[in-house]
Amino acid sequence: MKIHIDKNLCTGCEICVNHCPDVFMMWGMYMKADFDVAHPEKYQKAVRETAGMCPKQAISID
């Protein structure tokens, strides 16, 4: 599972970090626009929920 965050859309509201910190905290620390999720089977549901919660729809998943 690969996550893409559009840095032009992201407002830094941290909804993603608050909802799924095991995945999105790492993004916040390194600010990579594209990154792979370690253990995708464990986080798949939470990552998809989190992407749907983004107010700017800045998160996409492959």
Stockholm file with secondary structure:
# STOCKHOLM 1.0

chainA/1-62         MKIHIDKNLCTGCEICVNHCPDVFMMWGMYMKADFDVAHPEKYQKAVRETAGMCPKQAISID
#=GR chainA/1-62 SS CEEEECTTTCCCCCHHHHHCHHHHHHHHHHCCSEEECSSHHHHHHHHHHHHHHCTTCCEEEC
#=GC SS_cons        CEEEECTTTCCCCCHHHHHCHHHHHHHHHHCCSEEECSSHHHHHHHHHHHHHHCTTCCEEEC
//
